[in-house]
Amino acid sequence: GVHWGAEEQGRLTGVPRAQRVCPHCASLGGPGGLEDTRHILFSCPLYASERARWPELFRDFAGKAPADISLAAFFQQSDEALAAFAAACRQRGRLAAGLRT
């Protein structure tokens, strides 16, 4: 699939992978780096409030470093909860980018 993050959008537009950095972390004091799926799900401060709204999605991964979390295991959870979380994150990302939701 294709998500709204710089990793995928940059791939579609030919931006070199090293330049597909998170546009939110610098202003929010986050870890920075590549804005990939793992970063959006577990690290980026822009989506912290969304992670807090769906604690059941993150309960089994508490205390683990993002690099140690299996994306496959994360995506084996409730389809309804994952879809709602993804939609809320997408909307927050679009708002932060100044786009209409």
Beta strands, then each sheet from edge to edge (+ up, - down):
end
